[in-house]
């Protein structure tokens, strides 16, 4: 039987769950603080990128902050999300063109998007497709659908881009090329639901953003979708697939998230340096995501410095909580 | 599988060193110096490029093997000599590019489609057209050469628009100097266009867009070859 109250609350009703102190952060008394408090140093992997003072981001429909992060828990899952402006965009005065959003309703609904740099206002496009895909998924669930129909949700995301493009252009409607030129963006969206058997996940994607199942105990990152480029190819694939263009067959996946597993959604700013997960980037995140970090710490980690990797980075992670998977194993302590 | 250390763009400057280029030797040298200085001032872009400089005439001389320019002490220099064998240039690239790409991959990098910036001031002196057209066709055939490059071709001086168009891999990648244009100015403009294109491509790639960006040269000095033929 699921007990909605965490053990450290001793079953006291009406008390909001409180996360335990982050073991990475030392507990300091007042006298210590002034002497020992140091800024977090950049996480450097291999050779660092140059350090640069960011330029102001060019406006793309709205202000897009350099960093966004957040996190919360439902009775069944804990979620953390962070998105950071890439070094190159900071240097050249472009905004963060990644976006990520998550909402909890009848299910936890997730979306991560990566605006295509060639589009004029892809930061806006990325934000809008996250909102639209999540909104449509929640609408479907509220209407009593057993599962989200992802072709419908991605069509809704494409439609919002066309609608915005028509407004921006001051025309009654915008065609595919006009909308692409303004707002082209990738999208990975999904639901995480508690069922009688555990946590079930349903995902879809358009473009080269990714999803993985991380097993921290082994450090293995299992990609949910195919690789960005065929590993047998001599060169990386130069094809950009993005909304508002809808694929003939939408990539979809459905699976259960087991105990000791973490669901990850991320843009290629994270996926490219991760590779197959067997290098230092994989090792860093496998260790740091063994338990849910604070949102700020996740954003700091994601802002690691490694030469040649300077795109925006976004990562959304979901951990099943103990009761959801029917075991204490693999669930962070205290939950 | 080893870790991915980065995604690199191999770029080849293939410059005509034939005797007719002697009048603009200083512009060639200055252009290479300017290219290096610009890339060194853009360390994020330079880190993602590997640049080679090849001089061709009767054969090909490697003035700079595929290198990380951030660690080069000085820019390479070209040497004026011989005739204008396009066959030598394309035969060399046909052997060189697959080896370079394999080497980068063995070092743990992923590789974007290479780009060649081809500069000539004259017509090929090869005996028959097919002597250079055959290796060029095999070089750009993605079935024959999986790492087939994009070729941006620039004709200055006596280069014929039709020939330059036949060298470039896309019509919008072929440029010829306007009639009567000063050769030295045209060479300088080539290097400005080359530098701007590499910087723009590097910026695009940093944002996850792997398309090559070719900055059009100053229309006062160059036109698209397709508009001239």
Interface residues (C-beta under 8 A of the other chain):
Chain A: X46 X49 X50 X52 X86 X87 X88 X89 X91 X92 X94 X97 X114 X116 X117 X118 X208 X229 X231 X233 X234 X235 X236 X237 X238 X240 X267 X268 X269 X272 X273 X274 X275 X276 X278 X279 X280 X281 X282 X307 X308 X309 X310 X311 X312
Chain B: X1 X2 X3 X4 X5 X6 X7 X8 X43 X44 X47 X48 X98 X101 X105 X110 X111 X112 X113 X146 X147 X203 X204 X206 X207 X208 X209 X210 X211
